[in-house]
Amino acid sequence: MNVVEQLQILMIEDISELQRLQKRRWWTWPMTRAVKEEHIGRCCYLAEEFLVGTELQALKEKIGLDERQWRKYKSKIAK
């Protein structure tokens, strides 16, 4: 399995888990959602580090994130 496939699997799993968390709003801890968003943001940074332009764009399309959403997750990284 190459880097693109691994990142794609990780990000798809995290995004679908985040969507499940959003459906159960009052049943989840706010920290759980924040940690999941931060992990997606870290994956975004890793993808930008290891993938070239066309691979990165293909990954964004496969996982269904536009540029605004991509930047939003990157901004969730704790500083």
CYANA upper distance limits for C-alpha pairs under 8 A (distance plus 0.5 A):
  1 MET  CA      5 GLU  CA      6.69
  1 MET  CA      6 GLN  CA      7.13
  2 ASN  CA      6 GLN  CA      6.78
  3 VAL  CA      7 LEU  CA      6.57
  3 VAL  CA     50 PHE  CA      8.14
  4 VAL  CA      8 GLN  CA      6.52
  4 VAL  CA     47 ALA  CA      8.24
  4 VAL  CA     51 LEU  CA      7.93
  4 VAL  CA     55 GLU  CA      8.00
  4 VAL  CA     59 LEU  CA      7.72
  5 GLU  CA      9 ILE  CA      6.64
  6 GLN  CA     10 LEU  CA      6.68
  7 LEU  CA     11 MET  CA      6.47
  7 LEU  CA     43 CYS  CA      7.28
  7 LEU  CA     47 ALA  CA      7.47
  8 GLN  CA     12 ILE  CA      6.49
  8 GLN  CA     59 LEU  CA      7.03
  8 GLN  CA     62 LYS  CA      8.14
  8 GLN  CA     63 ILE  CA      7.29
  9 ILE  CA     13 GLU  CA      6.63
 10 LEU  CA     14 ASP  CA      6.66
 10 LEU  CA     43 CYS  CA      8.37
 11 MET  CA     15 ILE  CA      6.45
 11 MET  CA     40 ILE  CA      6.68
 11 MET  CA     43 CYS  CA      7.39
 11 MET  CA     63 ILE  CA      7.61
 12 ILE  CA     16 SER  CA      6.59
 12 ILE  CA     63 ILE  CA      6.40
 13 GLU  CA     17 GLU  CA      6.59
 14 ASP  CA     18 LEU  CA      6.54
 14 ASP  CA     36 LYS  CA      7.10
 14 ASP  CA     39 HIS  CA      8.29
 14 ASP  CA     40 ILE  CA      7.07
 15 ILE  CA     19 GLN  CA      6.70
 15 ILE  CA     40 ILE  CA      7.92
 16 SER  CA     20 ARG  CA      6.78
 17 GLU  CA     21 LEU  CA      6.72
 18 LEU  CA     22 GLN  CA      6.71
 18 LEU  CA     33 ARG  CA      7.13
 18 LEU  CA     36 LYS  CA      7.07
 18 LEU  CA     37 GLU  CA      7.97
 19 GLN  CA     23 LYS  CA      6.90
 20 ARG  CA     24 ARG  CA      7.11
 21 LEU  CA     25 ARG  CA      6.83
 21 LEU  CA     28 THR  CA      7.06
 21 LEU  CA     33 ARG  CA      7.37
 24 ARG  CA     28 THR  CA      6.99
 28 THR  CA     32 THR  CA      7.35
 28 THR  CA     33 ARG  CA      8.20
 29 TRP  CA     33 ARG  CA      7.54
 30 PRO  CA     34 ALA  CA      6.85
 31 MET  CA     35 VAL  CA      6.53
 32 THR  CA     36 LYS  CA      6.81
 33 ARG  CA     37 GLU  CA      6.69
 34 ALA  CA     38 GLU  CA      6.58
 34 ALA  CA     76 LYS  CA      8.19
 35 VAL  CA     39 HIS  CA      6.68
 36 LYS  CA     40 ILE  CA      6.86
 37 GLU  CA     41 GLY  CA      6.73
 37 GLU  CA     73 TYR  CA      6.57
 37 GLU  CA     76 LYS  CA      6.84
 38 GLU  CA     42 ARG  CA      6.76
 38 GLU  CA     73 TYR  CA      7.27
 38 GLU  CA     74 LYS  CA      8.03
 38 GLU  CA     76 LYS  CA      5.64
 38 GLU  CA     77 ILE  CA      5.53
 38 GLU  CA     78 ALA  CA      7.76
 39 HIS  CA     43 CYS  CA      6.79
 39 HIS  CA     77 ILE  CA      8.37
 40 ILE  CA     44 CYS  CA      6.79
 40 ILE  CA     73 TYR  CA      6.69
 40 ILE  CA     74 LYS  CA      8.12
 41 GLY  CA     45 TYR  CA      6.94
 41 GLY  CA     70 TRP  CA      8.23
 41 GLY  CA     72 LYS  CA      8.45
 41 GLY  CA     73 TYR  CA      4.91
 41 GLY  CA     74 LYS  CA      4.60
 41 GLY  CA     75 SER  CA      7.51
 41 GLY  CA     76 LYS  CA      6.70
 41 GLY  CA     77 ILE  CA      6.60
 42 ARG  CA     46 LEU  CA      6.72
 42 ARG  CA     74 LYS  CA      7.30
 42 ARG  CA     77 ILE  CA      7.39
 43 CYS  CA     47 ALA  CA      6.52
 44 CYS  CA     48 GLU  CA      6.80
 44 CYS  CA     70 TRP  CA      7.48
 44 CYS  CA     73 TYR  CA      7.98
 44 CYS  CA     74 LYS  CA      6.86
 45 TYR  CA     49 GLU  CA      6.74
 45 TYR  CA     74 LYS  CA      7.41
 46 LEU  CA     50 PHE  CA      6.67
 47 ALA  CA     51 LEU  CA      6.10
 47 ALA  CA     56 LEU  CA      7.17
 48 GLU  CA     52 VAL  CA      7.99
 48 GLU  CA     56 LEU  CA      7.24
 51 LEU  CA     55 GLU  CA      6.22
 51 LEU  CA     56 LEU  CA      6.03
 52 VAL  CA     56 LEU  CA      6.45
 53 GLY  CA     57 GLN  CA      6.63
 54 THR  CA     58 ALA  CA      6.60
 55 GLU  CA     59 LEU  CA      6.64
 56 LEU  CA     60 LYS  CA      6.79
 57 GLN  CA     61 GLU  CA      6.80
 58 ALA  CA     62 LYS  CA      6.63
 59 LEU  CA     63 ILE  CA      6.71
 60 LYS  CA     64 GLY  CA      6.43
 60 LYS  CA     65 LEU  CA      5.78
 60 LYS  CA     66 ASP  CA      7.26
 60 LYS  CA     70 TRP  CA      8.47
 61 GLU  CA     65 LEU  CA      6.84
 61 GLU  CA     66 ASP  CA      8.00
 65 LEU  CA     69 GLN  CA      6.24
 65 LEU  CA     70 TRP  CA      6.54
 66 ASP  CA     70 TRP  CA      6.65
 67 GLU  CA     71 ARG  CA      6.72
 68 ARG  CA     72 LYS  CA      6.65
 69 GLN  CA     73 TYR  CA      6.83
 70 TRP  CA     74 LYS  CA      6.88
 71 ARG  CA     75 SER  CA      6.64
 72 LYS  CA     76 LYS  CA      7.23
 73 TYR  CA     77 ILE  CA      8.07
